[in-house]
Amino acid sequence: MSNEFIPRSIGNQNCDAPITGTPHPNFDYIHRTTTGDEEYPEEACERYLQVNGKFDNLQVTNNVTSSTFNGSINIQSWKGFDIQHPNKPNYRLRHICLEGPEAGVYCRGKGKGKVIELPDYWRGLIEEDTISVHLTPIGNPYVLFVEKINDNKVYVESNWEKSGVDIEYYYVINASRIDGEPLIIEYEGQTPADYPGDSSQFSISGYDYGRVE
């Protein structure tokens, strides 16, 4: 009985089917179910450990743990995107994200009149005292200024009362998020692991993700 091969009942020879099952709580090697031997039965599933692996793309849903790392890391930690060019065939477009010392949000648009209504979801998301407003009049060099910010609205004033018309303008409005602790911009340390604040609210490019060979 000990030397007898008993075929596994698998029912489906689709070798490309995804592996499913209950996640095991311990770390382990990836198992390999064939030896590559031509005489080895296709139905056999003797356990082999996949010690070395090579991937074109790898998606990790939680954490990656490693005692050593061979390769290179994005030292600058630039955060960007790279897409197919929207109007030049065989070209690509790469941009880098704007950086700043805060978890900021913004809205922008084209306005007319004395009130700009901020997005409703900004209530409870941003600190009202951090709101800044940039206004650019359209058509004429009118004087525009912010009279007040109240109840999720920006009140705009100008010299338009003398002109007798409502002035159109572009606006850009920025604010800081209220959730989470303030960012510690400079701190002593050798790696992001030395950050003295709450690291659970951050994902750092080149450290938590973005490592490349």
C-alpha positions in Angstrom: 0.0 0.0 0.0 2.8 2.4 0.8 4.3 2.1 -2.8 1.0 2.0 -4.6 0.1 5.2 -6.5 -3.5 6.3 -6.0 -4.7 8.8 -8.6 -6.2 11.9 -7.2 -9.8 12.5 -8.3 -9.7 16.1 -9.7 -12.6 15.9 -12.2 -11.2 18.9 -14.2 -7.9 19.0 -16.1 -8.0 22.8 -16.4 -4.4 23.5 -15.2 -5.0 27.3 -15.5 -7.9 27.4 -13.1 -7.2 29.7 -10.0 -6.2 28.1 -6.8 -8.9 28.5 -4.1 -9.2 27.5 -0.5 -9.0 28.6 3.1 -6.0 30.9 3.8 -3.4 29.2 6.1 -2.2 31.3 9.0 1.5 30.3 8.6 4.1 31.3 6.0 4.9 28.5 3.6 6.4 27.8 0.2 4.4 27.7 -3.0 3.7 24.0 -3.8 4.4 22.5 -7.2 2.2 19.6 -8.3 4.3 18.0 -11.1 7.9 17.0 -11.6 8.1 17.6 -15.4 9.0 13.9 -15.9 7.3 12.5 -19.0 6.6 9.2 -17.2 5.0 11.0 -14.2 1.2 10.5 -14.1 -0.7 13.6 -14.9 -3.2 12.9 -12.1 -0.5 12.8 -9.4 -0.2 15.7 -7.0 2.9 14.8 -4.9 3.9 17.8 -3.0 6.9 19.7 -4.2 8.1 23.0 -2.8 8.7 25.9 -5.2 11.7 27.6 -3.7 12.5 29.9 -6.6 10.0 31.9 -8.6 9.9 34.4 -11.4 6.9 36.7 -12.1 6.2 39.3 -14.8 3.7 41.0 -12.5 2.9 40.3 -8.9 -0.1 41.6 -6.9 0.0 41.5 -3.1 -3.2 42.2 -1.2 -1.6 42.5 2.3 2.1 42.5 3.4 5.4 41.3 1.9 8.0 40.0 4.4 11.6 39.3 3.4 14.8 38.8 5.3 16.9 40.1 2.4 16.1 42.2 -0.7 18.1 42.1 -4.0 17.4 44.8 -6.5 16.8 48.5 -6.5 14.3 50.7 -4.8 12.7 53.9 -6.0 15.0 56.2 -3.9 13.2 59.4 -4.8 9.8 57.9 -4.0 8.2 59.9 -6.8 4.6 59.0 -7.2 3.4 59.0 -10.8 1.5 57.4 -13.6 2.4 56.3 -17.1 -0.4 55.9 -19.7 -0.8 55.6 -23.5 -0.6 59.1 -25.1 -4.1 60.4 -25.8 -3.3 61.9 -29.2 0.1 60.7 -30.4 0.3 57.1 -31.7 3.2 55.0 -30.3 3.9 57.6 -27.6 3.3 57.4 -23.9 2.6 60.1 -21.3 4.2 60.2 -17.8 3.4 62.6 -15.0 4.6 62.9 -11.4 2.2 63.7 -8.5 2.3 67.1 -6.8 3.8 66.9 -3.3 3.2 68.9 -0.2 3.4 68.9 3.6 -0.2 68.0 4.2 -3.0 65.6 3.3 -4.7 68.2 1.1 -7.9 68.2 -1.1 -9.0 70.7 -3.7 -11.8 71.7 -5.9 -11.8 74.0 -8.9 -14.2 75.3 -11.5 -15.8 78.3 -13.2 -18.1 80.5 -11.1 -20.5 83.5 -11.5 -22.0 85.4 -8.7 -21.1 85.9 -5.0 -21.3 82.4 -3.6 -19.2 79.3 -4.3 -20.7 76.2 -2.8 -18.1 73.7 -1.6 -18.6 70.0 -2.1 -21.0 68.6 0.4 -18.6 65.8 1.3 -16.1 68.4 2.5 -18.2 68.6 5.7 -16.4 66.6 8.3 -13.5 65.9 5.8 -11.6 69.1 6.0 -10.6 71.8 8.5 -12.4 75.0 7.6 -9.6 77.2 8.9 -7.2 75.7 6.4 -9.3 76.7 3.3 -7.5 78.9 0.8 -9.1 80.4 -2.3 -7.5 81.6 -5.6 -9.8 83.6 -7.9 -9.1 84.7 -11.5 -11.6 87.1 -13.2 -12.6 86.3 -16.8 -12.7 89.1 -19.5 -11.7 92.1 -17.3 -9.3 92.8 -14.5 -11.9 93.1 -11.8 -10.9 93.1 -8.2 -12.0 89.9 -6.5 -11.6 88.9 -2.9 -13.1 86.5 -0.3 -15.5 88.2 2.1 -15.9 85.2 4.3 -16.1 81.4 4.4 -19.0 80.0 6.3 -21.3 76.9 6.3 -19.4 75.2 3.5 -19.7 78.3 1.2 -17.2 80.8 -0.1 -18.6 84.4 -0.3 -16.9 86.4 -3.1 -16.9 90.2 -3.3 -15.6 92.6 -5.9 -16.1 96.0 -7.5 -18.7 94.5 -9.8 -21.5 96.4 -8.2 -20.3 99.4 -10.2 -20.2 97.4 -13.4 -23.8 96.2 -13.2 -22.9 92.7 -14.3 -22.1 89.4 -12.6 -18.4 88.7 -13.1 -17.3 85.2 -14.3 -14.2 83.8 -12.7 -12.1 80.7 -12.3 -11.5 79.4 -8.8 -9.2 76.9 -7.2 -9.9 76.1 -3.5 -7.6 74.0 -1.3 -8.0 72.6 2.2 -6.4 70.1 4.6 -8.1 67.0 5.8 -9.2 66.9 9.4 -8.9 63.1 9.9 -5.6 61.7 11.2 -2.7 63.4 13.0 -0.7 66.3 11.5 2.2 65.2 9.3 5.6 65.3 10.8 7.5 66.7 7.9 11.1 66.3 9.1 12.3 63.6 11.5 15.5 61.9 12.5 16.0 58.4 11.1 17.5 56.1 8.4 14.3 54.6 6.9 10.5 55.3 7.0 10.3 52.8 9.8 11.8 55.5 12.1 8.8 57.8 11.5 7.9 59.0 15.0 4.2 59.5 14.3 1.3 57.1 13.4 2.5 55.3 10.3 -0.8 53.4 9.9 -2.3 56.4 8.0 0.4 56.4 5.3 1.5 54.2 2.4 5.0 55.3 1.5 6.2 54.9 -2.1 9.4 53.0 -2.4 8.9 51.5 1.1 5.3 50.1 1.5 5.0 49.8 -2.3 6.7 50.8 -5.5 9.9 48.7 -5.0 11.3 47.6 -8.4 14.2 45.5 -9.6 
